[in-house]
């Protein structure tokens, strides 16, 4: 197995910390900070995706970049989330799991590449690539528990009935913290839409069923109680604004100050709920507000 300078772009870049913790359970993650000043400027831009991963038995510098060509028909943000699913295989620390459509060709199976500026001249990183569609969804569901549910939706045998069962389990489980449960549902929706198609995902995760979730209803009730003097409509609008902000954050869409002000200043409940529904499936933040 030879050494190469192959780099993998955007695999871990921008992932929320909870997803990184899911990807590397029981391991300590430490950002390394800027790369060596001698490293060329394009590589400097990826310094935020460089981590030490320690599991007690050894350590590795993880600096993963995925070439754009390997993300055929996979939305960038979904690819980044699902690629962090090294948890799905319990592989050693020197491992990467890549989401590909069934039949897709992974970018090699195993290999070694060098990271300039780490540990002296170069740090040699050993990787192993496993596409999720090669894993059995039902078997991995038992091994991973509900925290791994979103990644199970991309595995072999994950049909509509299986994903619906996953969604019901996540929605009803009280073993997960409320915020973790909401994040798992959002990510499960995104993965399902990419793998099974948006129409199937809408049948499973219809926005009305999400709004009727007891946790969401509890939040709505709180806002309605606070805003009862202004009428129930204002309570619905406040809840829609809150959910919209949360969905945009969960999808890692950059909400500028102008966009936040636009959301907070919008009085029309129908328009707010329309934006909320669009935010669940949009590929960019611009798609959310296309209604003007």
MARLOMI-848340 format. One record per residue (C-alpha): residue in one letter; chain; x, y, z. Coordinates in nm, 4 decimals, m for minus. Example, Ala and Ser with C-alpha at 12.3 -4.5 7.8 and 13.67 -1.06 7.14 Angstrom:
BEGIN
residuo	cadena	u	v	w
A	A	1.2300	m0.4500	0.7800
S	A	1.3670	m0.1060	0.7140
***
This chain:
BEGIN
residuo	cadena	u	v	w
X	A	0.0000	0.0000	0.0000
X	A	0.1753	0.3118	m0.1193
X	A	0.1731	0.6677	0.0044
X	A	m0.0117	0.9292	m0.1982
X	A	m0.0998	1.2943	m0.1670
X	A	m0.4659	1.2210	m0.2368
X	A	m0.6874	1.4536	m0.0348
X	A	m1.0536	1.4124	0.0532
X	A	m1.2408	1.7411	0.0550
X	A	m1.5239	1.8479	0.2864
X	A	m1.5875	1.5161	0.4636
X	A	m1.5693	1.6494	0.8174
X	A	m1.5562	2.0197	0.7365
X	A	m1.8382	2.2115	0.8973
X	A	m1.9913	1.9189	1.0848
X	A	m2.1630	2.0126	1.4109
X	A	m1.9849	1.8886	1.7228
X	A	m2.2670	1.6436	1.8144
X	A	m2.2216	1.4727	1.4758
X	A	m1.8467	1.4522	1.5284
X	A	m1.9043	1.2958	1.8680
X	A	m2.1410	1.0472	1.7044
X	A	m1.8817	0.9693	1.4397
X	A	m1.6082	0.9036	1.6925
X	A	m1.7768	0.7636	2.0072
X	A	m1.5734	0.7483	2.3269
X	A	m1.2882	0.9361	2.1638
X	A	m1.1489	1.2780	2.2370
X	A	m1.1534	1.5358	1.9575
X	A	m0.9164	1.8313	1.9661
X	A	m0.8933	2.0900	1.6855
X	A	m0.5302	2.1301	1.5891
X	A	m0.5572	2.4895	1.4747
X	A	m0.3784	2.6397	1.1719
X	A	m0.1525	2.4223	0.9641
X	A	0.2187	2.4842	0.9287
X	A	0.2867	2.8292	0.7711
X	A	0.4820	2.6581	0.4942
X	A	0.1686	2.4814	0.3709
X	A	0.0182	2.6431	0.0628
X	A	m0.2820	2.8718	0.1097
X	A	m0.5523	2.6395	m0.0342
X	A	m0.4616	2.3828	0.2306
X	A	m0.4728	2.6516	0.4989
X	A	m0.8432	2.6977	0.4295
X	A	m0.9146	2.3422	0.5434
X	A	m0.7455	2.3789	0.8827
X	A	m1.0811	2.3700	1.0601
X	A	m1.1326	2.0087	0.9497
X	A	m0.8124	1.8853	1.1109
X	A	m0.8520	1.6935	1.4369
X	A	m0.6581	1.4673	1.6674
X	A	m0.8610	1.1543	1.7390
X	A	m0.7587	0.9614	2.0510
X	A	m0.9075	0.6345	2.1706
X	A	m0.6547	0.5238	2.4300
X	A	m0.4870	0.2709	2.2033
X	A	m0.3437	0.5182	1.9580
X	A	m0.3990	0.8516	1.7945
X	A	m0.4305	0.9870	1.4442
X	A	m0.4525	1.3267	1.2798
X	A	m0.7727	1.3277	1.0796
X	A	m0.7754	1.5733	0.7926
X	A	m1.0314	1.4521	0.5439
X	A	m1.1204	1.6162	0.2145
X	A	m1.3510	1.4653	m0.0464
X	A	m1.3183	1.5540	m0.4118
X	A	m1.6368	1.7056	m0.5539
X	A	m1.6587	1.4430	m0.8308
X	A	m1.7191	1.1738	m0.5726
X	A	m2.0402	1.3375	m0.4549
X	A	m2.2463	1.2598	m0.7657
X	A	m2.6154	1.3251	m0.7003
X	A	m2.5559	1.3577	m0.3272
X	A	m2.6270	1.7006	m0.1725
X	A	m2.3107	1.8395	m0.0165
X	A	m2.4455	1.8787	0.3354
X	A	m2.5991	1.5313	0.3343
X	A	m2.2701	1.3858	0.2138
X	A	m2.0857	1.5579	0.4970
X	A	m2.3267	1.4289	0.7588
X	A	m2.3418	1.0729	0.6320
X	A	m1.9701	1.0525	0.5756
X	A	m1.9258	1.1053	0.9474
X	A	m2.1038	0.7752	1.0070
X	A	m1.7899	0.5833	1.0858
X	A	m1.9962	0.4927	1.3917
X	A	m2.2003	0.2650	1.1657
X	A	m1.9208	0.0120	1.1256
X	A	m1.7281	0.0379	1.4531
X	A	m1.4153	0.0430	1.2384
X	A	m1.0796	0.1459	1.3879
X	A	m0.9985	0.5113	1.4273
X	A	m0.8189	0.5179	1.0916
X	A	m1.1460	0.4788	0.9038
X	A	m1.3822	0.6769	0.6860
X	A	m1.7360	0.5824	0.5862
X	A	m1.8714	0.7311	0.2640
X	A	m2.2355	0.7582	0.1598
X	A	m2.2914	0.6426	m0.1978
X	A	m2.6069	0.5491	m0.3840
X	A	m2.6593	0.1708	m0.4221
X	A	m2.4155	0.0465	m0.6835
X	A	m2.1964	0.3527	m0.6520
X	A	m1.8228	0.3067	m0.6758
X	A	m1.6301	0.4116	m0.3658
X	A	m1.3069	0.6100	m0.4065
X	A	m1.0779	0.3154	m0.3449
X	A	m1.1015	0.0727	m0.0550
X	A	m0.7949	0.1321	0.1595
X	A	m0.4893	0.3481	0.1302
X	A	m0.2486	0.5925	0.2858
X	A	m0.2067	0.9642	0.2304
X	A	0.0191	1.2330	0.3712
X	A	m0.0728	1.5481	0.5623
X	A	0.1901	1.8229	0.5212
X	A	0.2811	2.0192	0.8303
X	A	0.1653	1.7678	1.0896
X	A	0.4218	1.5751	1.2900
X	A	0.7113	1.7255	1.0981
X	A	0.7397	1.6782	0.7247
X	A	0.4200	1.4773	0.6840
X	A	0.1785	1.2690	0.8836
X	A	0.0783	0.9425	0.7161
X	A	m0.2934	0.8751	0.7601
X	A	m0.4311	0.5273	0.6906
X	A	m0.7924	0.5141	0.5758
X	A	m1.0556	0.2542	0.4981
X	A	m1.3644	0.3392	0.2924
X	A	m1.6939	0.1540	0.3430
X	A	m2.0068	0.2670	0.1515
X	A	m2.3143	0.2494	0.3723
X	A	m2.5223	0.0617	0.1135
X	A	m2.3061	m0.2466	0.1714
X	A	m2.4215	m0.2667	0.5337
X	A	m2.7429	m0.4405	0.6398
X	A	m2.9855	m0.1811	0.7753
X	A	m3.1725	m0.4049	1.0194
X	A	m2.8612	m0.5646	1.1641
X	A	m2.6898	m0.2278	1.2094
X	A	m3.0079	m0.0800	1.3612
X	A	m2.9766	m0.3298	1.6474
X	A	m2.6089	m0.2512	1.6971
X	A	m2.6280	0.1267	1.6767
X	A	m2.9435	0.2161	1.8620
X	A	m3.1487	0.5216	1.7728
X	A	m2.8525	0.7600	1.7523
X	A	m2.7434	0.5766	1.4378
X	A	m3.0934	0.5722	1.2846
X	A	m3.0264	0.8418	1.0204
X	A	m2.7344	0.6429	0.8802
X	A	m2.9294	0.3147	0.8816
X	A	m3.1699	0.4797	0.6358
X	A	m2.8884	0.4771	0.3775
X	A	m2.8051	0.1074	0.4226
X	A	m2.9108	m0.2037	0.2333
X	A	m3.2731	m0.3036	0.2900
X	A	m3.3885	0.0339	0.4208
X	A	m3.7252	0.0525	0.2422
X	A	m4.0132	0.2873	0.3201
X	A	m4.1586	0.0611	0.5894
X	A	m3.8227	0.0340	0.7652
X	A	m3.7615	0.4095	0.7611
X	A	m4.1152	0.4752	0.8867
X	A	m4.0486	0.2373	1.1763
X	A	m3.7206	0.4168	1.2475
X	A	m3.8962	0.7532	1.2504
X	A	m4.1649	0.6262	1.4881
X	A	m3.9007	0.4828	1.7220
X	A	m3.6996	0.8063	1.7256
X	A	m4.0094	1.0204	1.7745
X	A	m4.1388	0.8144	2.0674
X	A	m3.8111	0.7326	2.2434
X	A	m3.7581	0.9213	2.5684
X	A	m3.4086	0.7840	2.6179
X	A	m3.2766	1.0524	2.3840
X	A	m3.2546	1.4110	2.5004
X	A	m3.5145	1.6331	2.3360
X	A	m3.2570	1.8214	2.1284
X	A	m3.0860	1.4968	2.0177
X	A	m3.4231	1.3512	1.9210
X	A	m3.5094	1.6560	1.7111
X	A	m3.1680	1.6506	1.5412
X	A	m3.2005	1.2782	1.4670
X	A	m3.5435	1.3325	1.3094
X	A	m3.4166	1.6172	1.0918
X	A	m3.1148	1.4207	0.9723
X	A	m3.3237	1.1079	0.9166
X	A	m3.5539	1.3111	0.6926
X	A	m3.2658	1.4493	0.4862
X	A	m3.1048	1.1070	0.4355
X	A	m3.4409	0.9495	0.3472
X	A	m3.5163	1.2208	0.0923
X	A	m3.1813	1.1624	m0.0808
X	A	m3.1978	0.7817	m0.0777
X	A	m3.5699	0.7061	m0.1183
X	A	m3.6751	1.0259	m0.2945
X	A	m3.8484	1.3386	m0.1708
X	A	m4.2022	1.2077	m0.2366
X	A	m4.1448	0.9006	m0.0201
X	A	m3.9814	1.1104	0.2507
X	A	m4.2792	1.3464	0.2510
X	A	m4.5135	1.0510	0.3034
X	A	m4.3065	0.9373	0.6002
X	A	m4.2312	1.2799	0.7504
X	A	m4.5314	1.4879	0.6493
X	A	m4.5005	1.8302	0.8044
X	A	m4.8411	1.7943	0.9698
X	A	m4.7289	1.4806	1.1539
X	A	m4.4177	1.6631	1.2722
X	A	m4.6253	1.9551	1.3974
X	A	m4.8442	1.7066	1.5892
X	A	m4.5415	1.5561	1.7664
X	A	m4.5970	1.5924	2.1449
X	A	m4.2646	1.7718	2.1889
X	A	m4.3478	2.0240	1.9192
X	A	m4.6974	2.0637	2.0598
X	A	m4.5444	2.1367	2.3990
X	A	m4.3359	2.4148	2.2477
X	A	m4.6379	2.5502	2.0616
X	A	m4.8362	2.5473	2.3859
X	A	m4.5654	2.7428	2.5653
X	A	m4.5609	3.0080	2.2966
X	A	m4.9411	3.0226	2.2832
X	A	m4.9590	3.0701	2.6593
X	A	m4.7090	3.3541	2.6434
X	A	m4.8815	3.5155	2.3499
X	A	m5.2433	3.4453	2.4382
X	A	m5.3207	3.8152	2.4767
X	A	m5.2217	3.8613	2.1143
X	A	m5.4262	3.5615	2.0020
X	A	m5.3413	3.2066	1.9017
X	A	m5.2213	3.3207	1.5607
X	A	m4.9257	3.5011	1.7137
X	A	m4.8421	3.1869	1.9137
X	A	m4.8324	2.9843	1.5906
X	A	m4.6194	3.2482	1.4226
X	A	m4.3723	3.2542	1.7115
X	A	m4.3453	2.8750	1.7067
X	A	m4.2979	2.8719	1.3291
X	A	m4.0172	3.1276	1.3616
X	A	m3.8495	2.9214	1.6338
X	A	m3.8722	2.5982	1.4342
X	A	m3.7495	2.7711	1.1183
X	A	m3.4403	2.9044	1.2961
X	A	m3.3724	2.5559	1.4333
X	A	m3.4132	2.3809	1.0980
X	A	m3.1831	2.6304	0.9232
X	A	m2.9220	2.5734	1.1934
X	A	m2.9606	2.1952	1.1751
X	A	m2.9188	2.2059	0.7952
X	A	m2.6086	2.4268	0.8450
X	A	m2.7548	2.7006	0.6242
X	A	m2.5928	3.0383	0.6875
X	A	m2.8667	3.2705	0.8125
X	A	m2.7388	3.6259	0.7761
X	A	m2.8591	3.9100	0.9969
X	A	m3.0936	4.0207	0.7149
X	A	m3.2470	3.6730	0.6887
X	A	m3.2927	3.6447	1.0658
X	A	m3.4569	3.9871	1.0729
X	A	m3.6830	3.8871	0.7845
X	A	m3.7966	3.5735	0.9687
X	A	m3.8495	3.7513	1.3004
X	A	m4.0399	4.0344	1.1339
X	A	m4.2732	3.8182	0.9220
X	A	m4.6283	3.8284	1.0699
X	A	m4.7929	3.5913	0.8179
X	A	m4.8215	3.2415	0.9718
X	A	m4.8926	3.0806	0.6342
X	A	m4.5766	3.2239	0.4820
X	A	m4.3677	3.1238	0.7858
X	A	m4.4960	2.7657	0.7684
X	A	m4.4290	2.7626	0.3937
X	A	m4.0675	2.8639	0.4591
X	A	m4.0440	2.5975	0.7299
X	A	m4.1603	2.3231	0.4940
X	A	m3.9208	2.4430	0.2226
X	A	m3.6291	2.4521	0.4685
X	A	m3.6577	2.0782	0.5317
X	A	m3.5822	1.9813	0.1702
X	A	m3.4063	2.2862	0.0202
X	A	m3.0536	2.2437	m0.1139
X	A	m2.9607	2.6057	m0.0383
X	A	m3.0925	2.8824	0.1819
X	A	m3.1987	3.0734	m0.1297
X	A	m3.4480	2.7959	m0.2116
X	A	m3.6221	2.8516	0.1222
X	A	m3.7275	3.2084	0.0445
X	A	m3.8099	3.1827	m0.3268
X	A	m4.1670	3.2994	m0.2640
X	A	m4.0267	3.6472	m0.2120
***
